Amino acid sequence: MNPSNTSTPLLAQLGISLPVIQAPMAGTSTPALAAAVSNAGGLGSLGMGATTVEGARAMIRETRALTSKPFNVNLFVHAPATADSAREARWLAYLAPEFARFGAEPPAALREIYKSSADDDAMLAMLVEERPAVVSFHFGLPKPHIVKGLHDAGIVLLASATSLDEAMQIERAGIDAIVAQGIEAGGHRGVFDPRQPDEALGTLALVRVLVRHTRLPVIASGGIMDGAGIAAVLALGAQAAQLGTAFVAAPESAADAAYRAAIANPAVRTTLITSISGRPARGVDNRLAELGRAPDRPPFPDYPIAYDAGKALHAAAKAQGNYDYAPQWAGQAVRLSRALPAAELVATLMREVAQAAS
């Protein structure tokens, strides 16, 4: 499409006026952030991957108190973890010297700390009651009865894809639009099956492939930080752009001071890290990432069991003012980060889109 005209059929379906979607970012997005983006004409999002049903309901209601505009609720629909006590014990033993640096002991055992919403009827019932305008899925697709129940409630559905195969599965499932997540994106890779090879397509290539080979609207995600990036993906056929890292520095986000300082550091570099959670996720390179790259490291526990260890180690270090183990998720274009209020950032992005098209 012509980036000078940012109106698209998808925007009408979502009930928004601007082609800007704030990525869900579980743990970093807040009702205040989502509402600010929605009030500015984009689509704000809430990340529910680490939240209980009642916690999710509370966040939806808090957001609704701040905006009458549509917003997105994101669910993790990963395959449940396979517990392996021997593998988990080896991983804890490997991390034990790091805990010892802070006078701490590793947990005695690890738990599956986040529940998948792939077949979660309690989450479905809550969402049907609350009826957010949009629900999106990450790590795969929910069971068909979840899709039907949400559609029957009038909710627009999105799902992330990192490949054409995943996009075709999304299309067959009856989802309304695809979030094309390139390898540049911060946070967890949305691959459906992390045991399979990851083609690691970049955002531009993935968008073009999906626009050409699927019938669904495509939302570009990964490495987009300014209006020039939005204009580029619109020109390639995307109907909107999803930005996550761009909003981390907004005052409405839940990012702590260390996270904000890390992404503002001119020397910041990102890498894909599996050792924090058990699934590949792009973030600021750190000590836990280094441990995960070591040739002698044992196999990672399944996601999110490994996250139980990662969070415990981060907590032990943070208690002594050390953030070398923090999950500071960020995309490849993090050096373009700007610490602006969310509404001001959205307005700036749209001015830049217009400039890019002129």
N, C-alpha and C positions, 0 to 999 in steps of 0.2 A: 504494500500500500504506500501511498504518498505520505511521508511523515509530517507534512505540513497540515494534513487533515487527520487528526488523531481519533476521530469518531470511528468505531468499529462495531459490528454486530455483537461481539462479545461484551463490549461495554454496556450496551443496551440490555443484554441478558443479565448482567451482573448488577445493573441499576446504578452505575457510576458514570462520571463524565470524563475522567482522565485515565490514560492507559498506564497507571502506576499502581502496582500492588505491593504492599509491604509484606515481605516474607514472614511466615509465622514465628520462627525462632523461639522454640520452647525454652523457657527460662530467662529470655531477654525481652521478648515482646510483653507488653502490658496493656490493660484496658485503656490507659491514657494514651499510649502510642497508637493503638489501633483506632481509637476514636478520633484522634487528631488527623490521621491520614484520611479516614473516611470523611470527616467534616471538610477536608480540603479538596475533596472530589475524587480521591483514589479509593482503593479498597484496603482498609486496615485488616490485620490478621492477628488471631490469638493462637499460640502454639500450645496444644493440650497433651502432647506426647508424654509429659511427666506429671500429669494431673489426674486426680480421681474424678469420678462422675460428679460428685458434689462440688469439688473444686472448680471443675469446668463450668458448672451451672453458675457458680458465684461470679466467675470471670465474665461470662456472657451477660449476666444481669448488670454487672458494674459497667461494662462497655455500653450496654443499651441505655444506661442512665446518663452517659456522656455524649451519645450521638443517636440520632434517629435514622442515620444512613446505613446502608448495607455494610456488613463486615464478614470476614471469613473465620471459620473455626477449623483448625487443622488437627488431624488425628494420625497417630502412628499405627500402621496396620502390618507390622512385621510378623513373620512366622515366630511363634513362641520359642524361647530359648530351649536348648537341650542341656540340662544340667549334667556336669561331668566332674564329680568331686575330685578325682585324681588330677585332671587338667587344671582345675581351679586351685588346688593346693600347690601345684607347681608354679602357677602364676603368682600366688601370694608369697611363696618362698623366694621367687625372683625379685619381688618388690620389697621384701623385708629389709634389705640394707638401706633402701630409700626412706622407709618409715623410721628406721633407727637414727637417721640423720637428724630427725626432729624429736627424738626421744619417745617415739610412738611404736606401738605394735600393730601389725596388720590385722584385719578382722579374722576371727577364727574360721569363718566360712562366708561364702558369698551368696547373695540372693538375686532373684529376678525382680529388680526394683520397679520396672515399669510394665504395666499390662498392655498387651496389644488390643486395639479396638477392632481387629479384623472380624471378630464374631461376638462382639460385646453388646448384648441386648439391653443392658442397663444404660449404656451410653446412648444407644439408639433411642430408647424411650425418652431419655432426657432431652436429646436434640429435637425429637418430634414435638415435645412439649414446648421447648424454648424457641424453636424455629428460627435459627439464625439464617440469614439470606443465603450464605454460601458455606459449604463444608468441603474441605480438601483432604486428600490422603497422601501419605508418604510411606515409602518402603514397600508399596504393593497395593493390592486392592482388597476391599472388605468382601465378605460373603454376599451373594446376590440379594438376600433378604434385607441386608443393611442398605444396599443401593436402592432397592425398591421402596423401603420404608421412608428413606430421606426424600426421594423423588416424590412420593405420594404426599409428603408434607410441603411440597412446593419449593424445596431447597435445591439450589444449583450446586452441582458437584464438579470438583476439579481433582486431578491426580497427577503426580509427578512421574516423569519418564526420563531415563537416561539413555535410551536406545529406541530404535524403531520397533523392535520386538515388544518392548514394554508398552510403547504407544499403541500398538495394535491390540494388545490385551485390554488397554484402557478403553479403546473404541468399542471393542466387542462387549465390554461390561456395561455399556450404556452411560458412561460418564460424559459430562457435557463439554469439558475442555481439558487440554493437556498442558501441564507445566513442564516445559523442556529444560531440564536441569543439566547444564554443561559442567564439565570437569572443573571449571573456574570457580564454581559456586562455593561459598562458605557453608559450614555446617555439614550435616550428614549427607553422604551420597544416598540418593533415593533408590538405589538398585534393588530390584525385587528379590534376587537371590545372590547374596554376597559370596556364595561358594562358586559361582560361575565367573568366567573371565569378564572383566569390565573393559569395554571398547574405549572408554574414557573420551568420548566425543566432546569437543568444545562447543560452546553455546551457539556460535554462528553456524557451524556445520550441522548440528543437531536440529536447529530451527528450520533450516532449509530442507533437510531430509523429511522432517515431520510435516511441514507445509506441503511438500510435494506428494507425500505418500499416505497421508491420513486425511479424513474428511473433517476432523474436529478443529475448532479454533486452537491456536497455539499461543502460550504465554512463555516468553523467553526469560530464563533465569540463569545467572552465573556471570560474574565479572562486570555487571552493569552498575555504574556508580554515578553517572551524570546524564544530562539530556542528550549528548551526542551518542552515548551508548543506546539510549532508548530509541532515538531516531534510527540508528543503524538496524536494530532488530525489527522495528516496524517496517523499514524498507525491505527487509528480507521476508516479510509475510507474517510475522508475529502480530497478534492483535492487542497485546499488552506486554509490559515488562514487569517482572517481579524482582525487587531489590531488597536485600537483607542487610548486608554489611553497611550499606549507605545509611541505614537508620540506627545502627548500634550506638553511634555517638550522640544521637538526639537526647535531650534532657528527659524525655518521656520514657526512654528505655530503662530496663532494670540492670544494665551493665554497671559493674562496680568501677571504682576509680582505677584499679589496676588494669582492667580490661580496656577502659577508655585510653589509658596511657599507652598500652601496648599497640593499639591500632593507630595511634597518633605518632608513634615512633617512626622517624624517617627511614630507619634501618629495618623495619618490620619485614618479615618474610613468612609466607604461609606454606604449609605442606599438608598432604593427606595423612591423617593420624588414625591408626586403628587401636592403639594401645590404651587410649582413654576409655572407650566405651565398648570395644569389641567389633565395631563397624567403622569403615573408613569415613572420616569426617575432616574437612579442610579447616585448619585453624592456625593460629600463631605457633610457629615452631618452638618447642620447649623441651625440657628435660624428659618428660614422659614420652614424647615423640622419639627422642633419641634412644631411650630404652627400647622402644618398639622396633627400632631399626637394627638393633644389635644382632649380629649373626647367631649368637648363642642363646637368644631369648627363647623361652618355651612358647608353645602355641597359646594364642589368646583364648580366653573363655568366650562363650557366645555373648552377643548383645542381648539384653542389657546387663547380663551378669557381670561382665568385665567392668561395667560402669560403677558397680558397687565398690570395687577396689579403687578405681580411679578417683571417685569422689572422696573416699576415705583418705587417700594419700594427699589429695589436694587440701582437704580440711586440716590434716596434720601440719602441712607446710604453711598454710594460710594463717594458722594460729600463731605462727612465729614470724609473720610478715613476709613469707616467701610465696611467690605466685608461679614458680617454675613448673607446676603440674596442673595449671588451670585450664579448663576447656574454653579457650578464648577463640570461638569460631569466627572465621573471617575469610572472605574470598580473595582471589588473586589480585584484584584491583584495589586492595585495601588502602594503598597510598593515595587514592583519590578521596578518602574519607573527609567529610566536613561536619563539624560539630554545630549543627543548626537545629532549631526546633523543627518538629516534623512537618508542620504546615508550611513553614518557611522553606524547608527543603523541597517539598512538593512543588511549590510555586517556582522555586529556582530551577528545578528540573524541567518544568514546562516552558520556562523562558528559554532554556538551553535547547530544548527540542525545536522551538521555533527558529532559533538562531541557526541550528544545524540545517534546517530545511530552506533557509533563505539564500 
